[in-house]
């Protein structure tokens, strides 16, 4: 792919990536708005925290069950079309919830089934979008593209919940309707993407091809190390799951304070992702990943022991910033080192690791807090993260030796 010097330096100078970025922002804002509205509405209908857990399960199960199929589909068919179809399905599902809420016949069962449907669509959409990135920009710009992609996710993670919460004052119908329109907007943006690289030859369907993503990751120590390091860091360092307890019982603040605590990691991550998009990492990226996860663990420990609201917010900002460094390095390594014909399957496994760490991390934090108390639970998680960093440096020396985010 040829481009002028400015185009080579600017990811957003590539129209295909601009459309991708807008699609990712629109889709993620919709998903976050859906989460707020579904949570409030199903709790209003049932008064049961157990049903809130079922919502999370309904979102997670499709990803777990469809991982192998998702990866193969993403590698066999047009990725833009897959994303567009998924976004239409998600938009239609939210339109269904809007209609049911407006008409008054919505039930908890209907919400759970709809969430399962959107979860299945998102199980296809997320890894397919990841696999699409390297086909949109030159190979040397992939680290910048990964950082801009992370910034899209963090921007939406800030805007989406806030917008959903504000609009819920007008009722769930308004939230669902706008979220549905944003999913359709994302579909339009994806449809406008023009991929400049020729499609690679696709493998026929076979059992070995379905498991090829897992086999590839196992064969590359630096990729396996990066994915598993991030998995265990999030799994152990799940301080955010206990923020409501910290806000009320330790920091003695109200809902507004809790909102700021929840926003702090995303703000740190957004700032760092924009910085990395403008000033990409060039050398010693493997060591940088280990250092960033180590800082993540230290920040978790400081947060665990803090009784100052200002210090807690600042610590969460650092936590979010350090986390996004490891996210950008991991996603860049995965995309650069993976052949295009396998990116869908590898991205699907990567997405499953991320989803597993988020869901099990919340469960681990809650269980540990119930057994040992809130502060010890977060403290143990932070210490555990540091132990994992030191252990992974011994187990995956090739990851520590990775110097640059360029094709090896």
N, C-alpha and C positions, 0 to 999 in steps of 0.2 A: 504494500500500500504506500503510495507516494503522497507527500504533503509538503507544503512550504514550511520554513523553519518555525513560524509562529504556531502553525497547526501541530507540529511535532511536539511543542512544549505545552500546549493547552489541550487538556482532555475535553473541555467544553467547546473547543473549537471544532469538534467532530459532531455534525448534526445528529448522527445515529445515537451517540452517547447522550446528547442533550435530551432527545426523546426518551431514552432509557431512564435517565435521571428523573425526569418529570413523571414518568410512569411509576417508578419506584416510590416517589414521594406520595403521589395520589393513592396508590394501592395501600401503602403502609398507613397513611392517615385514615383511610377507610377502615382498615383492620383494627386500628387503635380505637376509633370511634365505636365500632361494633362491640369491642370488648367492654367499653364503659357502659353502653346502653344495655347490652345483654346482662351484665353483672347487676346493674341497678334493677332492671325489670324482673329478672328471675328471682332476685332476693325479695322484691316487693310481692311477687306472686306466691312465694313459698315461705318466706321468713326463715329459710334453712341455709346454713353455711355449707351443708353437705351438697346441696344442689349447685352451689358455686364451684365446689370441687368437681362435680360431674361436668360442668361446662369446660373446665380445663382438660378433663379426660376426653371429652368429645372432640376437642381440638387436637389433642396429642395422638390419639389412637390412629387416625388416618395416616399420619406421618410414619408411625411405627410399622403399620401394616403394609403400606404401599411403597416403602423405600426402594426395593429392588425394581418394581415395575416402573416407578417414576423415573429412575435413572435411565433405564433402557428406552423408554418413550422419548426422553429428552435427547438422547443420542441418535434416535432413529428418525425422528420427524422434525419439521420446521419449528424451531424453538419459539420464534415470534408467534406463530399460530397457536402453539400450546398455551403460551402466556395469555394471549387474547381470549381464547376460549375459557380459560380458568377465570379471568376477570369478568367475563360476561356471566358465568355461573354464579360468581360471588355477588355481582350486582343484582342478579335476578333473585337470589336468596334473600338479600337485604330488602329488596322491594316487596317480597312476600312477607317479611316481618313488619315492614311499614304498613302494608295493607291490613294485616292481622291486628296490629296495634290500633290502627285508626278505626277499624270496624268493631273492635272489642272482642273478637273471638280467639285471640291468641292464647295459647296454653303453654305450660312449662315443657310439655312433651314436644310441642311444635318447635319451640325455641331450641331444645337440645338436638332434635333431628336436623334443623337448619344449620346449627353450629357444626354438626358433624359433616354436613355437605360442604360448607365453606372450608372446613378443615381439610377435607379431601382435595378440594380445588387448590387450596394453598400449599398442600403437600406437593402438588405438581408445579405450581407457579414458582415457589421460592428457589428450589435448586435449578430450575430451568432459567430463571433470570440470572442467577449466578453464572451459569454456564454460558450465557449469552455475552457477558462482558468482554472476554478476550477477542471476540469477533467484531467488536465495535471500534477498537483503537489499535494503534501499532503496539507490538509486543513490549517495546521499551516504556510505554505509557501505562502498562497494566497496574503497577503500584499506585500511580496517581489515580487511576480509575477506581481501584479498590478503596482508596481513601474517600473519593467523592461519593462512591456508593454507600460507604459507611455514614457519610455526612447526611445523605438523603434519609437513611434509616433513622438517624438520631434526630434530625429536624422533625420528621413525622412523629417520632416517639414523644416529642415535646408538644407539638401542635395538636396531634390527634386526640389524646386524652383531655386536654384543656378544651378543645372545641366540642368534643362530645359531652363533657360535663356542663358547659355553658348552655348548649342547645337542648340538653335534657330537661331544662326548666320548661321548655315548650312542649315536652313530651317525647317519648321514644320514637314516635312516628317521624318527627323532624330529623332526628339523628339518623335513623335508618334510611330515610329518603335521600339525604345529602350524601351519606356514605355510599349508597347505591350509585348515585350520579358520579361520584369520584372514581368508583371502580370502572364505570363505563368510560370515563375520561382516560384512565390508565390504559384501557383497551385501545382507544383511539391513538394514544401516544405510541404504544407498542406497534400498532399497525403501520405507523409512519416510519418505523425504523427500516433502513436499507443496509443490509449486511454486505460489505464489500469483498469478503473472502469467500472463495468457493467452498461449498460444503464438502466435508471429508467423506470417504467411503464408509458406509454403515455396515456393521456386522449383522448377520442373520440371527434370529432369536434362538438361543440355546441356554441350557442351564449354566454353562461356564460364562457366557456373555452376561447373564443376569448378575453373577457374583464377581464379575471382572473388576468393578469399582473397589470392592473390599480387597480383592487380591492385589490390585495395583497399590493401594494405600499400604498394605502390609509389606510390599516389596520396596517401598521408599521410606527409609528410616526418618528422613527429615520431615516428610509429610505426616507420617504416623506420629512422630514426636510432637509436631506443632498442634495437630488436631487433639491428641490426647492430653497435652499440657493444658490447652485451653479448656477442655472438658473438665478436668479435675479442679482447675482453678475456680471455675464458675460453680462446680458442684460443691466445693468446700467453702468458698468465700461468699455464701449467699446472704450477706447482711441485709440486702434490700427486702427480702421476704419478711423480716422482722421489724421493718420501719414503723408500722403502727404501734407496736409495743414500745419501741424506743421513744417515739414522739410523745405518747401519753404518760408512760410510767417512769421514764428515765430523764428525758429532756423537758418534760412538763410543758408541752406546747399543744396547740389545738389542730384542727383540720388544715388551717392555712400553713402552719409549720410543717405538717406532714406533707402537704403539697410541695413545699420547697425542698424538703428532704428527698422526695421522689424525683423531683426535677434535677437535683444537683448532679447525679451521675451522668444523665443525658447531656447536661450543659457542658460538663467536662469532656465528654466523649465528642460532642459536636465541635467544640473548640479545637481539640487535638486532631480530629479528622480533617478539618479545614486546613490546619497547619500542615499536616502530612500531604494533603493534596497539592499544596503550594511548594512545600519543601520536602520532597520524598526522601526516604532513607536510602542511602547509597552504599554504605559499607557496614560490615559487622552486624548484619540484621539478625542473625541467629542469637548472638549474645544480647542484642537489644531486646529481643523477645523475652529471654530469660530475665533480664533486668526489669522489664516492664511488669511481668507477672510477679516478680519478687516485691516490687513496689506496691502492686495490688494487694499482696498479702500483708505488707506492713501497714498500708492504709486501713485494711480491715481490722487489724489489731488496734490501731489508734482509735478508730471509730468505736470499737467494742468497749474501750475504757473511758471514752469521752463522756463528760456530763455537761459540756458546754455546747449550746446549740450552734454557735458560730463555728466552733472547731469541727463539729460533726458535719456541717454543711461543706466546709472547706475540704474535709477528708473525703467526703463522697465525690466531690469534684475531681480530686486527685485519683480516686478509685476509678471513676469513669474514663478519665484521660488515659490512665495506664492500661486499662482494659482494651481500649480501642486500638492502641499500638499493637497489641498481640493479635487482635482481630484482623487488622490490615495486613500484618506480616503473614499470618496463617492463610488468609484468603488469596493473597498475592502468590505465595508459594504453591498453593493448590492449583491455581489457574495457570501459572507459568509452566509448571513441571508436568501438567497433565495433557496428554494429546487431545486434540479437539474432539476426536471420535469417542472419547471416554469421559469428557467433562461432565456430561449429565449424570452418569452413574457415580462418579466421584463426588460431585456436588450434592447428590442425594444422600450419600453416606455422611458427608460433612454436615448437612442440614439435620440429619437424624441425631448426630452427636450433639449439635447445638441445642436442639429441642430437648434431648434427654437431660443434658446438664442443667438447663433452665428448670424443667419440671422436677427432676429429682433433687436439684439444689434447694428448691423451696421446701420439698418434703423433708430433706435432711435437716435443714435449719429448724423447721417446726418440731421435728422429732427430738433433735438434740436439745432444743430450748425446753421442751416438755420434761426431758429427763434431768437436765443439769441447770436450767435457768437460762434467761435470755443472754446476759453478758458472757457467761462461759461458753455458750453455743457459738457466738460470733467470734470470740477469742480463739476457741479451738479451730474454727474454720480458717482464720487468718494464719495461725501457726501451721496448720495442715497444708495450706497453700505454699508456704515457704519450704516446708519439708519436701513437697512434691517438686518444686523448682530444683532443689539441690539433688534430689534423686534422679530427676529427668536429665540433668546435666551429665550424670554418670551413665544412664541407660541409653541416651541418644546423643553421643558426641558429634555425630554428623550434623545435627541441627545447630549445635553451638558453633560449628565450623562454617555454616552458610555465611558468605560474605555479602553478596548482593542479590537483589531481587531481579535477576536476569536469568535467562535460560542457560542452564548448566550444560 
